[in-house]
């Protein structure tokens, strides 16, 4: 081996150490760069040469520059990030619901419900006082307003999720475009896997984009030999080499509620996901908020129908001169239990009370509701109107909107409603919305009958009595006051109060579970991130050690070159 060959070998060493120092410098420069993966130079012995019987090494060379990355841990970290993002959305929506509910405050529904039924007790103790009746009506209106407000605020939360789905569709398209473009750049720079080096900076950018995408939807990533990655969601490809599939947000309707859904633009198939923020949004919007809204609607329907069933059997101090049903049927000639009413009447009866105010006399007429389905003569809205219209002093017709309208025929006639035996209640008054306190069937349209909210004397029509006579009686008010905690057959929670309490309990339990799951996933992701950082993160102390080692090697090689130079000078001077 000649001195010139030794100089070349030393030169190679200097060049290799320079490259190593540049890699260290790049790591130090990016020590605070989010998503940066530490790089390292791969040093390998240079090829040997044969001189006589000797095999002499030619120094060191850099085989390549690669990322210090544990791909298995990175894949698990992406999955953990998807699960955590999904759980955090659900955790947050439970917190939001609890904040909106405002339980244990003075403005929550539980307080309003208690105040309303307490005011019925005041009516029962002071049936002659119209002010107490008006107070009960006002407390009922407050309860209704808070139920309406809760429903509206929950729907706002739900609609916000639809807006977020629209944004996620745009973010997915942006990230898949970025990943596909980086695929092309990486393949071009790395030569399709033919070089020993990796495009570290570009790979770090792609790795960061993949993490962001995994936060949105749970993805499966597979790297090809060429250096590009394919990205799929539940078996459907999002990115393939340098190409990608566009997604878009589509608004669909589920009953009265609109739902945004992400679909592939080319074939309208849904983007099915089992994790990520998108899956958390679907779960929070459709299951958590949707279930809460269903439960709130169930409470509102139970409150309205069960209260109205009893309320409609009573009488006030004053009677009515005109009543229009608050519910309408789909077909006025269909049996009432098949006419499309939200609450279904049954076979039974009710009484119509007709009072002559000048003569101070009251007559009671029994109205039979035949819904047994046996004789082909079941009661329809038309036949009910005919039965009522046949009674002296009142007229009844079916309006063009398929509502029942009952009127007094003369100014001295008032009418009311009652029932001799509660077991015979046909529920037709409550179903049609005649002589009822509440109107509506859902949390959104729940209201108080307008008849009870018009004028100061409207309270005189409050049905506190139950003796088949108009006047200052309290029997129906006592029954209504006891209804709050009365066990009702087939009602979730057992009673009206129990229905709402069940909704609160389900929300509280769900919030506890969601918080526990999210905490566990955050801890798990943190452990994986620590494992990933131990391999891929830049440690300045380690870089300093590498820098010193490379510096010492560089200095030794430089000293070696000086020695060779001196030997060459001696050789030349011989």
C-alpha positions as semicolon CSV with decimal commas, in nm:
position;residue;x (nm);y (nm);z (nm)
1;X;0,000;0,000;0,000
2;X;0,153;0,333;-0,105
3;X;0,162;0,655;0,090
4;X;-0,073;0,807;-0,169
5;X;-0,326;0,529;-0,102
6;X;-0,296;0,598;0,270
7;X;-0,364;0,965;0,202
8;X;-0,674;0,870;0,005
9;X;-0,791;0,646;0,290
10;X;-0,743;0,929;0,541
11;X;-0,927;1,163;0,309
12;X;-1,221;0,922;0,298
13;X;-1,223;0,918;0,678
14;X;-1,228;1,297;0,693
15;X;-1,517;1,306;0,448
16;X;-1,710;1,040;0,644
17;X;-1,660;1,228;0,972
18;X;-1,770;1,552;0,805
19;X;-2,091;1,381;0,695
20;X;-2,140;1,242;1,044
21;X;-2,093;1,586;1,195
22;X;-2,343;1,732;0,950
23;X;-2,601;1,470;1,056
24;X;-2,536;1,553;1,423
25;X;-2,571;1,923;1,348
26;X;-2,900;1,862;1,168
27;X;-3,030;1,667;1,468
28;X;-2,931;1,946;1,706
29;X;-3,092;2,208;1,482
30;X;-3,423;2,014;1,483
31;X;-3,421;1,914;1,849
32;X;-3,732;2,129;1,907
33;X;-3,899;2,064;1,571
34;X;-4,235;1,885;1,623
35;X;-4,247;1,549;1,447
36;X;-3,876;1,542;1,364
37;X;-3,721;1,193;1,368
38;X;-3,358;1,166;1,469
39;X;-3,121;1,071;1,185
40;X;-2,798;0,877;1,203
41;X;-2,516;0,808;0,959
42;X;-2,442;0,443;0,887
43;X;-2,064;0,394;0,882
44;X;-1,930;0,081;0,714
45;X;-1,575;-0,041;0,636
46;X;-1,461;0,046;0,289
47;X;-1,380;-0,242;0,048
48;X;-1,040;-0,409;0,105
49;X;-0,760;-0,439;-0,144
50;X;-0,524;-0,733;-0,198
51;X;-0,149;-0,663;-0,185
52;X;0,051;-0,981;-0,211
53;X;-0,069;-1,205;0,061
54;X;-0,219;-0,918;0,258
55;X;-0,576;-0,785;0,260
56;X;-0,561;-0,421;0,354
57;X;-0,860;-0,207;0,447
58;X;-0,936;0,119;0,271
59;X;-1,087;0,299;0,570
60;X;-1,448;0,391;0,629
61;X;-1,734;0,509;0,416
62;X;-2,089;0,625;0,480
63;X;-2,336;0,362;0,361
64;X;-2,633;0,590;0,411
65;X;-2,824;0,828;0,636
66;X;-3,138;0,680;0,788
67;X;-3,401;0,771;1,045
68;X;-3,379;0,621;1,393
69;X;-3,739;0,493;1,394
70;X;-3,924;0,201;1,553
71;X;-4,198;0,147;1,296
72;X;-4,388;-0,097;1,517
73;X;-4,412;0,154;1,803
74;X;-4,503;0,432;1,562
75;X;-4,790;0,225;1,423
76;X;-4,922;0,151;1,772
77;X;-4,883;0,518;1,862
78;X;-5,101;0,620;1,565
79;X;-5,367;0,370;1,671
80;X;-5,353;0,492;2,029
81;X;-5,387;0,850;1,908
82;X;-5,697;0,757;1,710
83;X;-5,858;0,588;2,010
84;X;-5,767;0,876;2,241
85;X;-5,906;1,138;2,000
86;X;-6,235;0,948;1,977
87;X;-6,263;0,909;2,354
88;X;-6,185;1,275;2,420
89;X;-6,469;1,391;2,195
90;X;-6,710;1,173;2,390
91;X;-6,565;1,285;2,722
92;X;-6,608;1,651;2,625
93;X;-6,967;1,618;2,508
94;X;-7,066;1,460;2,839
95;X;-6,905;1,755;3,019
96;X;-7,096;1,994;2,793
97;X;-7,427;1,816;2,859
98;X;-7,370;1,832;3,234
99;X;-7,289;2,202;3,210
100;X;-7,605;2,266;3,004
101;X;-7,819;2,065;3,248
102;X;-7,700;2,280;3,536
103;X;-7,823;2,032;3,794
104;X;-7,815;2,146;4,157
105;X;-7,873;2,506;4,041
106;X;-8,190;2,713;4,081
107;X;-8,266;2,702;3,711
108;X;-8,247;2,331;3,636
109;X;-8,541;2,122;3,522
110;X;-8,550;1,921;3,844
111;X;-8,610;2,240;4,041
112;X;-8,876;2,359;3,796
113;X;-9,048;2,020;3,810
114;X;-9,057;2,033;4,191
115;X;-9,185;2,391;4,192
116;X;-9,459;2,303;3,946
117;X;-9,593;2,011;4,148
118;X;-9,559;2,210;4,471
119;X;-9,776;2,481;4,320
120;X;-10,042;2,216;4,250
121;X;-10,043;2,148;4,624
122;X;-10,110;2,518;4,681
123;X;-10,404;2,497;4,440
124;X;-10,544;2,196;4,624
125;X;-10,529;2,389;4,954
126;X;-10,672;2,710;4,807
127;X;-10,906;2,601;4,525
128;X;-11,107;2,922;4,547
129;X;-10,803;3,143;4,481
130;X;-10,746;3,207;4,111
131;X;-10,400;3,354;4,181
132;X;-10,275;3,015;4,299
133;X;-10,416;2,858;3,985
134;X;-10,240;3,121;3,773
135;X;-9,918;3,055;3,966
136;X;-9,944;2,684;3,885
137;X;-9,994;2,770;3,518
138;X;-9,694;3,005;3,530
139;X;-9,473;2,740;3,693
140;X;-9,586;2,494;3,426
141;X;-9,488;2,746;3,159
142;X;-9,146;2,791;3,326
143;X;-9,094;2,414;3,329
144;X;-9,189;2,395;2,962
145;X;-8,957;2,682;2,872
146;X;-8,662;2,512;3,040
147;X;-8,734;2,184;2,866
148;X;-8,754;2,370;2,534
149;X;-8,430;2,554;2,608
150;X;-8,247;2,234;2,701
151;X;-8,365;2,067;2,381
152;X;-8,258;2,368;2,174
153;X;-7,911;2,389;2,331
154;X;-7,848;2,019;2,285
155;X;-7,952;2,051;1,921
156;X;-7,701;2,337;1,882
157;X;-7,427;2,104;2,013
158;X;-7,542;1,841;1,766
159;X;-7,536;2,084;1,474
160;X;-7,186;2,197;1,574
161;X;-7,073;1,838;1,522
162;X;-7,216;1,846;1,170
163;X;-7,008;2,156;1,100
164;X;-6,700;1,982;1,240
165;X;-6,762;1,683;1,009
166;X;-6,752;1,925;0,714
167;X;-6,416;2,057;0,835
168;X;-6,276;1,707;0,887
169;X;-6,357;1,619;0,526
170;X;-6,147;1,916;0,412
171;X;-5,865;1,826;0,651
172;X;-5,858;1,465;0,528
173;X;-5,831;1,585;0,167
174;X;-5,551;1,826;0,260
175;X;-5,352;1,560;0,447
176;X;-5,396;1,288;0,182
177;X;-5,281;1,537;-0,083
178;X;-4,975;1,616;0,125
179;X;-4,896;1,247;0,185
180;X;-4,932;1,154;-0,182
181;X;-4,705;1,441;-0,290
182;X;-4,447;1,347;-0,027
183;X;-4,460;0,988;-0,155
184;X;-4,353;1,108;-0,497
185;X;-4,074;1,327;-0,360
186;X;-3,940;1,053;-0,133
187;X;-3,940;0,790;-0,410
188;X;-3,764;1,033;-0,643
189;X;-3,501;1,132;-0,386
190;X;-3,435;0,781;-0,257
191;X;-3,433;0,631;-0,604
192;X;-3,710;0,387;-0,527
193;X;-3,507;0,212;-0,258
194;X;-3,187;0,174;-0,464
195;X;-2,984;0,405;-0,236
196;X;-2,894;0,335;0,123
197;X;-3,009;0,676;0,241
198;X;-3,353;0,797;0,340
199;X;-3,510;1,133;0,271
200;X;-3,518;1,211;0,641
201;X;-3,677;1,554;0,635
202;X;-3,946;1,447;0,388
203;X;-4,012;1,129;0,582
204;X;-4,052;1,331;0,903
205;X;-4,306;1,555;0,729
206;X;-4,494;1,250;0,604
207;X;-4,481;1,087;0,948
208;X;-4,630;1,403;1,101
209;X;-4,904;1,412;0,835
210;X;-4,987;1,047;0,906
211;X;-5,018;1,123;1,279
212;X;-5,251;1,412;1,206
213;X;-5,461;1,193;0,977
214;X;-5,475;0,920;1,243
215;X;-5,616;1,178;1,485
216;X;-5,910;1,221;1,245
217;X;-5,973;0,862;1,135
218;X;-5,814;0,530;1,229
219;X;-5,582;0,445;0,942
220;X;-5,374;0,148;0,834
221;X;-5,032;0,238;0,691
222;X;-4,815;0,004;0,487
223;X;-4,477;0,107;0,347
224;X;-4,362;-0,027;0,013
225;X;-4,006;-0,118;-0,086
226;X;-3,987;0,195;-0,296
227;X;-4,033;0,412;0,015
228;X;-4,391;0,525;-0,055
229;X;-4,676;0,441;0,183
230;X;-5,030;0,326;0,119
231;X;-5,300;0,451;0,355
232;X;-5,635;0,278;0,400
233;X;-5,937;0,315;0,628
234;X;-6,124;-0,005;0,711
235;X;-5,993;-0,163;0,389
236;X;-6,074;0,137;0,166
237;X;-5,764;0,301;0,014
238;X;-5,716;0,671;0,079
239;X;-5,360;0,703;-0,059
240;X;-5,185;0,474;-0,306
241;X;-4,832;0,583;-0,400
242;X;-4,880;0,924;-0,562
243;X;-5,258;0,905;-0,601
244;X;-5,538;0,970;-0,350
245;X;-5,915;0,948;-0,316
246;X;-6,123;1,257;-0,250
247;X;-6,382;1,257;0,029
248;X;-6,674;1,493;0,089
249;X;-6,931;1,567;0,357
250;X;-7,290;1,473;0,273
251;X;-7,592;1,586;0,478
252;X;-7,849;1,313;0,539
253;X;-8,176;1,321;0,733
254;X;-8,270;1,084;1,012
255;X;-8,628;1,175;1,100
256;X;-8,623;1,539;1,211
257;X;-8,247;1,547;1,266
258;X;-7,989;1,615;0,996
259;X;-7,657;1,430;1,010
260;X;-7,338;1,505;0,816
261;X;-7,151;1,198;0,694
262;X;-6,816;1,170;0,514
263;X;-6,822;0,967;0,194
264;X;-6,585;0,892;-0,093
265;X;-6,657;1,136;-0,373
266;X;-6,611;0,885;-0,654
267;X;-6,870;0,627;-0,548
268;X;-7,066;0,784;-0,257
269;X;-6,967;0,496;-0,025
270;X;-6,931;0,597;0,342
271;X;-6,589;0,639;0,499
272;X;-6,626;0,376;0,771
273;X;-6,406;0,441;1,071
274;X;-6,363;0,274;1,406
275;X;-6,153;0,540;1,573
276;X;-6,027;0,894;1,551
277;X;-6,210;1,221;1,604
278;X;-6,460;1,138;1,329
279;X;-6,572;0,819;1,500
280;X;-6,593;1,008;1,830
281;X;-6,811;1,271;1,665
282;X;-7,044;1,009;1,518
283;X;-7,071;0,841;1,860
284;X;-7,118;1,168;2,047
285;X;-7,368;1,309;1,799
286;X;-7,576;1,002;1,721
287;X;-7,551;0,793;2,037
288;X;-7,478;1,029;2,325
289;X;-7,661;1,343;2,211
290;X;-7,913;1,144;2,010
291;X;-7,985;0,919;2,308
292;X;-8,014;1,220;2,537
293;X;-8,258;1,392;2,301
294;X;-8,462;1,073;2,277
295;X;-8,468;1,049;2,655
296;X;-8,569;1,415;2,686
297;X;-8,846;1,361;2,431
298;X;-8,961;1,057;2,628
299;X;-8,974;1,266;2,946
300;X;-9,168;1,542;2,769
301;X;-9,414;1,294;2,618
302;X;-9,462;1,118;2,954
303;X;-9,515;1,449;3,133
304;X;-9,765;1,573;2,873
305;X;-9,972;1,258;2,826
306;X;-9,977;1,128;3,183
307;X;-10,054;1,472;3,325
308;X;-10,315;1,545;3,058
309;X;-10,491;1,211;3,114
310;X;-10,577;1,315;3,469
311;X;-10,608;1,687;3,406
312;X;-10,861;1,637;3,123
313;X;-11,097;1,454;3,362
314;X;-11,144;1,765;3,578
315;X;-11,328;2,095;3,570
316;X;-11,241;2,452;3,652
317;X;-11,437;2,728;3,820
318;X;-11,547;2,848;3,477
319;X;-11,631;2,641;3,171
320;X;-11,543;2,682;2,804
321;X;-11,732;2,854;2,528
322;X;-11,504;2,724;2,251
323;X;-11,236;2,456;2,239
324;X;-11,019;2,343;1,946
325;X;-10,818;2,025;1,979
326;X;-10,443;2,090;1,987
327;X;-10,377;1,764;1,800
328;X;-10,496;1,679;1,452
329;X;-10,561;1,345;1,288
330;X;-10,432;1,223;0,954
331;X;-10,771;1,081;0,853
332;X;-11,092;1,208;1,014
333;X;-11,279;0,896;0,901
334;X;-11,030;0,647;1,046
335;X;-11,079;0,493;1,392
336;X;-10,919;0,725;1,644
337;X;-10,665;0,465;1,750
338;X;-10,551;0,441;1,387
339;X;-10,583;0,807;1,286
340;X;-10,219;0,905;1,334
341;X;-10,241;1,063;1,678
342;X;-9,917;1,075;1,879
343;X;-10,099;0,939;2,185
344;X;-10,334;0,648;2,122
345;X;-10,692;0,650;2,261
346;X;-10,849;0,329;2,389
347;X;-11,197;0,189;2,435
348;X;-11,383;0,387;2,707
349;X;-11,580;0,705;2,760
350;X;-11,584;1,057;2,896
351;X;-11,850;1,305;3,009
352;X;-11,946;1,638;2,858
353;X;-12,080;1,884;3,115
354;X;-12,310;2,158;2,980
355;X;-12,393;2,446;3,215
356;X;-12,657;2,712;3,168
357;X;-12,510;3,015;3,349
358;X;-12,844;3,199;3,367
359;X;-13,032;2,907;3,521
360;X;-12,721;2,779;3,709
361;X;-12,791;2,423;3,600
362;X;-12,552;2,160;3,472
363;X;-12,633;1,856;3,261
364;X;-12,393;1,565;3,211
365;X;-12,380;1,365;2,887
366;X;-12,186;1,037;2,857
367;X;-11,984;1,010;2,535
368;X;-11,887;0,653;2,445
369;X;-11,562;0,589;2,261
370;X;-11,585;0,257;2,081
371;X;-11,241;0,132;1,978
372;X;-11,277;-0,243;2,033
373;X;-11,247;-0,318;1,662
374;X;-11,527;-0,576;1,678
375;X;-11,840;-0,426;1,524
376;X;-11,690;-0,222;1,242
377;X;-11,833;0,091;1,402
378;X;-11,528;0,226;1,581
379;X;-11,529;0,591;1,677
380;X;-11,374;0,832;1,429
381;X;-11,320;1,206;1,463
382;X;-11,621;1,261;1,236
383;X;-11,849;1,033;1,441
384;X;-11,724;1,189;1,767
385;X;-11,806;1,535;1,632
386;X;-12,154;1,410;1,537
387;X;-12,214;1,271;1,886
388;X;-12,113;1,599;2,047
389;X;-12,305;1,808;1,797
390;X;-12,625;1,621;1,886
391;X;-12,613;1,757;2,242
392;X;-12,830;2,059;2,313
393;X;-12,638;2,378;2,371
394;X;-12,315;2,286;2,192
395;X;-12,201;2,234;1,834
396;X;-11,905;2,032;1,711
397;X;-11,736;2,010;1,373
398;X;-11,417;1,876;1,216
399;X;-11,208;2,163;1,080
400;X;-11,034;2,164;0,744
401;X;-10,712;2,083;0,936
402;X;-10,874;1,769;1,082
403;X;-10,910;1,923;1,427
404;X;-11,214;1,889;1,652
405;X;-11,386;2,222;1,727
406;X;-11,650;2,245;2,002
407;X;-11,852;2,566;2,059
408;X;-12,131;2,690;2,278
409;X;-12,443;2,768;2,077
410;X;-12,556;3,056;2,300
411;X;-12,389;3,304;2,533
412;X;-12,540;3,151;2,844
413;X;-12,388;2,807;2,777
414;X;-12,052;2,686;2,909
415;X;-11,919;2,335;2,886
416;X;-11,654;2,121;3,049
417;X;-11,538;1,763;3,069
418;X;-11,524;1,491;3,330
419;X;-11,523;1,121;3,405
420;X;-11,717;0,927;3,665
421;X;-11,484;0,629;3,682
422;X;-11,111;0,682;3,602
423;X;-11,087;0,318;3,498
424;X;-11,318;0,397;3,204
425;X;-11,097;0,675;3,068
426;X;-11,075;0,648;2,691
427;X;-10,777;0,890;2,689
428;X;-10,935;1,053;2,387
429;X;-10,936;1,401;2,545
430;X;-10,566;1,379;2,627
431;X;-10,486;1,234;2,283
432;X;-10,678;1,504;2,096
433;X;-10,561;1,785;2,323
434;X;-10,903;1,885;2,457
435;X;-10,920;2,023;2,812
436;X;-10,549;1,958;2,852
437;X;-10,276;2,148;3,035
438;X;-9,978;2,061;2,815
439;X;-9,953;2,066;2,438
440;X;-9,699;1,894;2,213
441;X;-9,534;1,554;2,223
442;X;-9,159;1,626;2,225
443;X;-8,917;1,841;2,422
444;X;-8,899;2,084;2,132
445;X;-9,274;2,148;2,093
446;X;-9,388;2,098;2,453
447;X;-9,606;2,389;2,562
448;X;-9,891;2,503;2,786
449;X;-10,242;2,519;2,642
450;X;-10,302;2,872;2,518
451;X;-10,649;2,875;2,676
452;X;-10,480;2,875;3,017
453;X;-10,246;3,162;2,928
454;X;-10,491;3,421;2,798
455;X;-10,601;3,679;3,054
456;X;-10,584;3,691;3,433
457;X;-10,907;3,491;3,468
458;X;-10,760;3,208;3,259
459;X;-10,678;3,034;3,586
460;X;-11,049;2,992;3,648
461;X;-11,043;2,728;3,373
462;X;-10,770;2,528;3,550
463;X;-10,916;2,181;3,605
464;X;-10,872;2,150;3,982
465;X;-11,215;1,998;4,050
466;X;-11,347;1,645;4,006
467;X;-11,711;1,624;4,111
468;X;-11,887;1,660;3,781
469;X;-11,974;2,019;3,866
470;X;-11,805;2,350;3,799
471;X;-11,677;2,531;4,105
472;X;-11,414;2,559;4,377
473;X;-11,322;2,191;4,417
474;X;-10,973;2,047;4,474
475;X;-10,999;1,671;4,411
476;X;-10,835;1,676;4,070
477;X;-10,558;1,907;4,197
478;X;-10,479;1,650;4,467
479;X;-10,456;1,376;4,204
480;X;-10,231;1,593;3,985
481;X;-10,003;1,685;4,276
482;X;-9,952;1,317;4,363
483;X;-9,870;1,230;4,003
484;X;-9,507;1,345;4,025
485;X;-9,384;1,035;4,206
486;X;-9,674;0,801;4,130
487;X;-9,569;0,469;3,976
488;X;-9,692;0,455;3,618
489;X;-9,709;0,134;3,420
490;X;-9,475;0,111;3,122
491;X;-9,298;0,440;3,201
492;X;-8,917;0,453;3,202
493;X;-8,806;0,536;3,553
494;X;-9,145;0,439;3,695
495;X;-9,284;0,792;3,729
496;X;-9,270;1,138;3,574
497;X;-8,993;1,249;3,810
498;X;-8,827;0,909;3,775
499;X;-8,816;0,948;3,396
500;X;-8,614;1,267;3,422
501;X;-8,399;1,133;3,706
502;X;-8,319;0,828;3,493
503;X;-8,204;1,058;3,214
504;X;-7,976;1,246;3,456
505;X;-7,840;0,924;3,604
506;X;-7,764;0,778;3,261
507;X;-7,580;1,099;3,167
508;X;-7,380;1,100;3,490
509;X;-7,283;0,735;3,455
510;X;-7,191;0,785;3,090
511;X;-6,975;1,086;3,179
512;X;-6,791;0,887;3,446
513;X;-6,720;0,598;3,210
514;X;-6,615;0,829;2,924
515;X;-6,374;1,020;3,150
516;X;-6,223;0,695;3,278
517;X;-6,175;0,557;2,927
518;X;-6,020;0,882;2,802
519;X;-5,781;0,899;3,098
520;X;-5,670;0,540;3,039
521;X;-5,607;0,603;2,670
522;X;-5,413;0,921;2,744
523;X;-5,186;0,730;2,982
524;X;-5,140;0,450;2,728
525;X;-5,060;0,694;2,448
526;X;-4,816;0,875;2,676
527;X;-4,632;0,549;2,748
528;X;-4,608;0,469;2,378
529;X;-4,494;0,822;2,299
530;X;-4,219;0,789;2,559
531;X;-4,106;0,464;2,395
532;X;-4,110;0,629;2,053
533;X;-3,918;0,936;2,178
534;X;-3,657;0,712;2,338
535;X;-3,574;0,588;1,989
536;X;-3,668;0,876;1,758
537;X;-3,631;1,183;1,975
538;X;-3,322;1,402;1,974
539;X;-3,122;1,388;2,299
540;X;-2,876;1,675;2,308
541;X;-2,647;1,490;2,549
542;X;-2,622;1,194;2,313
543;X;-2,562;1,424;2,019
544;X;-2,283;1,597;2,211
545;X;-2,115;1,263;2,278
546;X;-2,144;1,165;1,909
547;X;-2,008;1,505;1,809
548;X;-1,702;1,465;2,034
549;X;-1,635;1,115;1,902
550;X;-1,659;1,232;1,542
551;X;-1,442;1,534;1,621
552;X;-1,173;1,316;1,778
553;X;-1,178;1,079;1,483
554;X;-1,153;1,375;1,246
555;X;-0,858;1,518;1,443
556;X;-0,682;1,181;1,447
557;X;-0,729;1,145;1,070
558;X;-0,594;1,495;1,019
559;X;-0,288;1,410;1,233
560;X;-0,248;1,089;1,031
561;X;-0,249;1,294;0,708
562;X;0,015;1,528;0,852
563;X;0,236;1,230;0,933
564;X;0,191;1,090;0,581
565;X;0,276;1,431;0,438
566;X;0,599;1,443;0,635
567;X;0,691;1,094;0,514
568;X;0,624;1,200;0,156
569;X;0,849;1,503;0,202
570;X;1,128;1,278;0,328
571;X;1,074;1,039;0,040
572;X;1,085;1,319;-0,215
573;X;1,403;1,465;-0,067
574;X;1,595;1,135;-0,086
